[in-house]
Amino acid sequence: MSEADDREETATDEAAEPGPPPTPFDHPLFLPVLLIAFCAWFGYDAYLNRDPDMLEHLGFNRFGLRVMLYFALFFSVEGWAELREKRGHPLLPAALLAGMSLWFAYDGFISQDPFNVENAAFDRETSAVLAALAAIGAYTGFRRLGGAEPLWVSPAGLLAAAGWYGFRMGDSGDDLILYLSACAGFGVLGLWLGGRRFRDRRRQAREA
């Protein structure tokens, strides 16, 4: 038996070996359920809980709710698609970002809630940033629908958003923590997505 035959037989034996048994953590809807639970927690403390101690953390809960809601919706749709053995829709991130942009725009321009009035400037800027990211997401989504794979556009957009908030921190005044958090959040997300796209490119190069 040749060396090539030995390698093929070994690969066949490895493929036939059963993998580790699935756990609840492997279920496509485990993460969405966990994120939805966090949304309920943040939402209760942000809008329903009148405990004075919790009102001191109103900003953390309200902005945390928006972050959790975005990822809960995203991973819920992605998990449902995985259950049906389908690929998530390429325009999903753009649609969610557009919805979040409208939410921030309402709070920044229309809402008379005292908390929103106090943070109106940040909300208005964030609405514009999210609208720009939604446009970038729509561009990449339509490119994917056409068969292309623009790997670096979305990470670059996220890092640009992080840079904008970093630039604005010098003029943020009492909103420094908001701008710092947004800068860090978009920066980490951009680096993570860029690293993931880099690994995808290397894998594609090996398979070519």
C-alpha positions in Angstrom: 0.0 0.0 0.0 1.4 3.4 -1.0 1.9 6.3 1.4 -1.0 8.2 -0.4 -3.3 5.2 0.3 -2.2 5.2 3.9 -3.1 8.9 4.3 -6.4 8.4 2.5 -7.3 5.5 4.8 -6.3 7.5 7.9 -8.4 10.4 6.8 -11.4 8.1 6.2 -11.0 6.5 9.6 -10.9 10.0 11.2 -14.0 11.1 9.4 -15.8 8.0 10.5 -15.0 8.5 14.1 -17.9 10.2 16.0 -17.3 13.6 17.3 -18.1 14.8 20.8 -21.8 14.6 21.7 -23.6 17.8 21.2 -24.4 20.0 24.2 -27.1 22.7 24.8 -24.3 25.2 24.2 -23.9 23.9 20.6 -27.6 24.7 19.7 -27.9 27.6 17.2 -30.5 29.2 19.4 -28.6 29.0 22.7 -26.9 32.4 22.2 -30.0 34.2 21.0 -32.0 33.0 24.1 -29.2 34.1 26.4 -29.1 37.5 24.7 -32.8 37.9 24.8 -32.7 37.2 28.6 -30.1 40.0 28.9 -32.4 42.3 26.9 -35.2 41.6 29.3 -32.9 42.4 32.2 -31.5 45.6 30.8 -34.9 46.6 29.6 -36.5 46.2 33.0 -33.8 48.2 34.7 -33.8 50.8 31.9 -37.5 51.6 31.7 -39.5 49.9 34.5 -37.4 49.7 37.6 -37.9 52.8 39.8 -35.3 51.8 42.5 -33.2 54.9 43.2 -30.0 52.8 43.2 -30.8 51.5 39.7 -31.7 54.9 38.4 -28.0 55.9 39.1 -27.1 53.4 36.3 -29.8 54.4 33.9 -27.3 55.2 31.1 -25.6 51.8 31.4 -28.9 50.0 31.2 -30.4 52.0 28.3 -27.4 51.9 26.1 -26.6 48.3 27.1 -30.2 47.4 26.1 -29.5 48.7 22.6 -26.3 46.8 22.2 -27.9 43.6 23.5 -31.0 44.0 21.3 -28.9 44.4 18.2 -26.9 41.2 18.8 -30.0 39.3 20.0 -31.8 40.1 16.8 -28.8 39.4 14.6 -28.0 36.0 16.2 -31.6 35.0 16.4 -32.0 35.4 12.6 -28.6 33.7 12.0 -29.4 30.9 14.4 -32.8 30.3 12.7 -31.1 30.2 9.3 -28.6 27.7 10.6 -31.4 25.5 11.9 -32.9 25.5 8.5 -29.4 24.9 7.0 -29.5 28.1 5.2 -27.2 31.1 5.1 -28.2 34.3 6.8 -29.3 37.2 4.6 -26.5 39.5 3.6 -28.6 42.6 4.2 -29.5 41.7 7.8 -26.7 43.8 9.4 -27.7 46.9 7.3 -31.4 46.5 8.2 -30.6 46.2 11.9 -28.2 49.2 11.9 -30.8 51.3 10.0 -33.3 50.5 12.7 -30.9 51.4 15.5 -30.1 54.6 13.7 -33.8 55.6 13.7 -34.0 54.7 17.4 -31.1 57.0 18.2 -32.5 59.7 15.9 -35.9 59.6 17.7 -34.2 59.9 21.1 -31.9 62.7 19.9 -34.3 64.8 18.0 -37.9 64.1 19.2 -38.0 62.4 22.6 -38.7 64.6 25.6 -37.6 62.0 28.1 -35.2 63.9 30.5 -32.5 61.2 30.0 -32.7 61.5 26.3 -32.7 65.3 26.4 -29.6 65.2 28.5 -27.8 62.9 26.0 -29.4 64.3 22.8 -26.1 65.4 21.3 -24.6 61.9 21.6 -27.8 60.3 20.3 -27.8 62.5 17.2 -24.1 61.8 16.4 -24.6 58.1 17.0 -27.7 58.1 14.7 -25.5 59.5 11.9 -22.7 57.0 12.6 -25.1 54.1 12.5 -26.7 55.4 9.3 -23.3 55.5 7.7 -22.5 52.0 8.9 -25.9 50.8 7.6 -25.0 52.3 4.2 -21.7 50.4 4.3 -23.6 47.2 5.3 -26.0 47.7 2.4 -23.2 48.1 0.0 -21.4 44.9 1.2 -24.7 43.0 1.4 -25.6 43.8 -2.2 -22.1 42.9 -3.3 -22.5 39.5 -1.6 -25.9 39.0 -3.3 -24.0 39.5 -6.6 -21.4 36.9 -5.7 -18.6 39.2 -4.5 -17.0 39.1 -1.1 -15.8 42.6 0.0 -13.8 41.5 3.1 -12.4 44.7 4.4 -15.1 47.3 3.9 -17.1 46.6 7.1 -14.1 46.3 9.4 -12.7 49.6 8.0 -16.1 51.3 8.6 -16.2 50.1 12.2 -12.6 51.3 12.8 -13.5 54.6 11.2 -16.5 54.9 13.6 -14.1 54.2 16.5 -11.7 56.8 15.3 -14.6 59.4 15.1 -15.6 58.8 18.7 -12.0 58.9 19.8 -11.6 62.2 18.0 -14.7 63.6 19.6 -13.7 62.6 23.2 -11.7 65.8 23.5 -15.0 67.9 23.1 -17.3 65.5 24.9 -17.4 67.1 28.3 -19.7 65.2 30.7 -20.4 62.6 28.0 -16.8 61.4 28.0 -17.7 57.9 29.2 -20.3 57.5 26.4 -17.7 58.5 23.7 -15.0 56.4 25.3 -17.4 53.3 25.4 -18.4 53.8 21.8 -14.8 54.2 20.7 -13.8 51.0 22.5 -16.8 49.1 21.4 -16.6 49.9 17.7 -12.8 49.5 17.8 -12.9 46.0 19.3 -15.7 44.9 16.9 -13.8 46.3 13.9 -10.6 44.5 15.0 -12.4 41.2 15.7 -14.2 41.4 12.3 -11.0 42.3 10.5 -9.2 39.3 12.1 -12.1 37.0 11.1 -12.0 38.2 7.5 -8.2 37.8 7.4 -8.6 34.2 8.5 -11.3 33.7 5.9 -9.0 35.0 3.2 -6.2 32.7 4.3 -8.5 29.7 4.3 -9.7 30.6 0.8 -6.1 30.9 -0.4 -5.3 27.5 0.9 -8.4 26.0 -0.7 -7.7 27.6 -4.1 
